[in-house]
Amino acid sequence: MRISVIGCGYLGAVHAAAMAELGHEVVGIDVDPLKIDTLAKGGAPFFEPGLTELLEQGIAAGRLSFSTDIEAARGASVHFIAVGTPQRPDGSADLGAVHAAMRAVLAVAAPGDLLVGKSTVPVGTAQALLPEVERTGAALAWNPEFLREGFAVRDSLEPDRLVYGVAPGDTRSAGVLDRVYAELLIAGSPRMVTDLATAELVKVAANAFLATKISFINAMAESSTRGSASEGGACRKTSAASSPGRTSSGSAPPSTSCATSTPSTCAAATGSWS
Ligand SMILES: NC(=O)c1ccc[n+]([C@@H]2O[C@H](COP(=O)([O-])OP(=O)(O)OC[C@H]3O[C@@H](n4cnc5c(N)ncnc54)[C@H](O)[C@@H]3O)[C@@H](O)[C@H]2O)c1
């Protein structure tokens, strides 16, 4: 398949290289000419084990290219949006790059193309973007990313979950994403199809859960230090008592119930559903 990846930062560069590794013809697009120049030469703009090799292989095979020109995305049938969503000083997400990337890609997308959001966004973002996308005859799905920096290549090629958020009545987009990720699905990566808002919530919930675990274990370490307990021992034993399985934090998720979330969101967020 022909794929474009808009935004070639940490997430986008790894995703573009991974998609080329899966056999797709991929163009990565970014507004940063220095980043694109580095990537086009097979260099990784940041350190990530295995990424340079993946970039070099994709470029040498003629399946991976990079450009600053959005016109290069014309002709792709799937367009991943992987731009940054930094936090504003008031804590809200700055969606300026998502809107700019969507507008740019819609100008070159053909009816029937699929736009796939990978950026982490507040719940409701995709639904708000939907009318603008559907007016052009394209479709919109949200496919959040759970890769861990330092394990990004492995997590992209052996994901512990694939979550597809699709619009109401959309019976086609999940099948398109299944073709994109066919090799990973055959290898056994679990995949879950939800509505757009649930897909967004799964990622936000996973981030919040990770932050909760870090805060909790820091608090445990602090109480251990104040008392006579061994800090390392208490932390290790707390982790060991929780259920096995990998999460986006790379550690075992504590057994938990999600009182405020649907079971599917809870399971996908913690990565523990079967
Ligand atoms: N880094 C991670 O480990 C990770 C993991 C999961 C999800 N995410 C999410 O993925 C998104 C991207 O994160 P990142 O770490 O790759 O950010 P990043 O800052 O490394 O990269 C964002 C890239 O988008 C580019 N960009 C901005 N506007 C653009 C536009 N209009 N057109 C094309 N390119 C544009 C920037 O130049 C930059 O290279 C965020 O929403 C983040 O929360 C990141």
The ligand as an SDF file (V2000), in Angstrom:
LIG
                    3D

 44 48  0  0  0  0  0  0  0  0999 V2000
    7.2830   10.1910   21.4990 N   0  0  0  0  0  0  0  0  0  0  0  0
    6.5750    9.1910   21.9860 C   0  0  0  0  0  0  0  0  0  0  0  0
    7.0960    8.2810   22.6480 O   0  0  0  0  0  0  0  0  0  0  0  0
    5.0990    9.1100   21.7190 C   0  0  0  0  0  0  0  0  0  0  0  0
    4.4300    7.9050   22.0160 C   0  0  0  0  0  0  0  0  0  0  0  0
    3.0630    7.8260   21.7570 C   0  0  0  0  0  0  0  0  0  0  0  0
    2.3750    8.9410   21.2910 C   0  0  0  0  0  0  0  0  0  0  0  0
    3.0470   10.1010   21.0570 N   0  0  0  0  0  0  0  0  0  0  0  0
    2.2670   11.2290   20.5430 C   0  0  0  0  0  0  0  0  0  0  0  0
    2.6220   11.3950   19.1830 O   0  0  0  0  0  0  0  0  0  0  0  0
    2.5520   12.7640   18.8040 C   0  0  0  0  0  0  0  0  0  0  0  0
    3.8890   13.1800   18.2300 C   0  0  0  0  0  0  0  0  0  0  0  0
    4.8620   13.0330   19.2510 O   0  0  0  0  0  0  0  0  0  0  0  0
    6.4140   13.1050   18.9410 P   0  0  0  0  0  0  0  0  0  0  0  0
    7.1040   12.6800   20.1880 O   0  0  0  0  0  0  0  0  0  0  0  0
    6.7130   12.4150   17.6600 O   0  0  0  0  0  0  0  0  0  0  0  0
    6.5880   14.6860   18.7440 O   0  0  0  0  0  0  0  0  0  0  0  0
    7.8220   15.4410   18.0360 P   0  0  0  0  0  0  0  0  0  0  0  0
    7.7770   16.8250   18.5660 O   0  0  0  0  0  0  0  0  0  0  0  0
    9.0560   14.6140   18.1760 O   0  0  0  0  0  0  0  0  0  0  0  0
    7.4280   15.4440   16.4920 O   0  0  0  0  0  0  0  0  0  0  0  0
    6.3740   16.1800   15.9420 C   0  0  0  0  0  0  0  0  0  0  0  0
    6.7700   16.5090   14.5070 C   0  0  0  0  0  0  0  0  0  0  0  0
    5.6600   17.0960   13.8290 O   0  0  0  0  0  0  0  0  0  0  0  0
    6.1970   18.0530   12.9220 C   0  0  0  0  0  0  0  0  0  0  0  0
    5.1220   18.9420   12.4670 N   0  0  0  0  0  0  0  0  0  0  0  0
    4.5110   19.9300   13.1660 C   0  0  0  0  0  0  0  0  0  0  0  0
    3.5600   20.5140   12.3970 N   0  0  0  0  0  0  0  0  0  0  0  0
    3.5740   19.8590   11.2090 C   0  0  0  0  0  0  0  0  0  0  0  0
    2.8040   19.9860   10.0110 C   0  0  0  0  0  0  0  0  0  0  0  0
    1.8150   20.8840    9.8830 N   0  0  0  0  0  0  0  0  0  0  0  0
    3.0930   19.1640    8.9630 N   0  0  0  0  0  0  0  0  0  0  0  0
    4.0850   18.2400    9.0710 C   0  0  0  0  0  0  0  0  0  0  0  0
    4.8360   18.0800   10.1860 N   0  0  0  0  0  0  0  0  0  0  0  0
    4.5690   18.8760   11.2440 C   0  0  0  0  0  0  0  0  0  0  0  0
    7.2940   18.7190   13.7020 C   0  0  0  0  0  0  0  0  0  0  0  0
    8.2090   19.4190   12.8760 O   0  0  0  0  0  0  0  0  0  0  0  0
    7.9210   17.5210   14.4040 C   0  0  0  0  0  0  0  0  0  0  0  0
    8.9800   16.9580   13.6490 O   0  0  0  0  0  0  0  0  0  0  0  0
    2.1550   13.5100   20.0760 C   0  0  0  0  0  0  0  0  0  0  0  0
    0.7590   13.6800   20.0930 O   0  0  0  0  0  0  0  0  0  0  0  0
    2.5870   12.5700   21.1800 C   0  0  0  0  0  0  0  0  0  0  0  0
    1.8430   12.7590   22.3650 O   0  0  0  0  0  0  0  0  0  0  0  0
    4.3870   10.2020   21.2410 C   0  0  0  0  0  0  0  0  0  0  0  0
  1  2  1  0
  2  3  2  0
  2  4  1  0
  4  5  1  0
  4 44  2  0
  5  6  2  0
  6  7  1  0
  7  8  2  0
  8  9  1  0
  8 44  1  0
  9 10  1  0
  9 42  1  0
 10 11  1  0
 11 12  1  0
 11 40  1  0
 12 13  1  0
 13 14  1  0
 14 15  2  0
 14 16  1  0
 14 17  1  0
 17 18  1  0
 18 19  2  0
 18 20  1  0
 18 21  1  0
 21 22  1  0
 22 23  1  0
 23 24  1  0
 23 38  1  0
 24 25  1  0
 25 26  1  0
 25 36  1  0
 26 27  1  0
 26 35  1  0
 27 28  2  0
 28 29  1  0
 29 30  1  0
 29 35  2  0
 30 31  1  0
 30 32  2  0
 32 33  1  0
 33 34  2  0
 34 35  1  0
 36 37  1  0
 36 38  1  0
 38 39  1  0
 40 41  1  0
 40 42  1  0
 42 43  1  0
M  CHG  2   8   1  16  -1
M  END
$$$$
